Amino acid sequence: MKLLEQAQGGQGLSQLASQFGLDESKARALTDMLAPAIGQAAKKRAESGGAETVLGFMKGEDKAAFFDDASAAATPEGVAQGQSFLDSLMGDAAATEGLASAAAEKAGVDQRTVSQFLPALAAMAQGGLQKQMPDSSIDGMMGMLQGAGGAGGNGLMGMIGGLLGGKAGAKSSGPDLSMLTRMLDADGDGSVVDDLLGKIMK
């Protein structure tokens, strides 16, 4: 959520909302649900042995454009990219649609609109992560995971901690991985998001 709030000088969410004819308050309500869902889905996928898949979908420095320009995230290309990312995290398209349906019902927004807004939001989040983690950094992390025998979520978190000098968010000469750390270190507090993901993730 903090990452998305930084997009386009703090105007990214409102600009993305306008691309889909969403009231800004509705878009924020949706983002409050969808952003942690994306993070926790990534965490669950990493913990189940899919850490390399999660990292792999963050590659592609052209994705940074989706963070810098809401209209780019809302294009068919941006939506398709975000949809692919979400389907990978959630397990399949049906699970992604289940998340959109639940969010639409809770926020009081048409499901068709949410089904477009959700992947565009995911594309924007991908772009923000890519701006902080160039492909060379991701390749390095994937190489370390492969060297560790494909460690799962705990191994990935430990590796990130090592790159940050042993403390998530600490200053270092390497890439800023604090956003990735926060995304993969979701607190799992038993919220509606946790319950929902447990039902629909494949």
Secondary structure by P-SEA (a helix, b strand, c coil): ccccccccccaaaaaaaaaacccaaaaaaaaacaaaaaaaaaaaaaaacaaaaaaaaaccccaaaaaacccccccaaaaaaaaaaaaaaaccaaaaaaaaaaaaaaacccaaaaaaaaaaaaaaaaaaaaaaccaaaaaaaaaaaaaaccccaaaaaaaaaaaaccccccccccccaaaaaaaaaccccccaaaaaaacccc
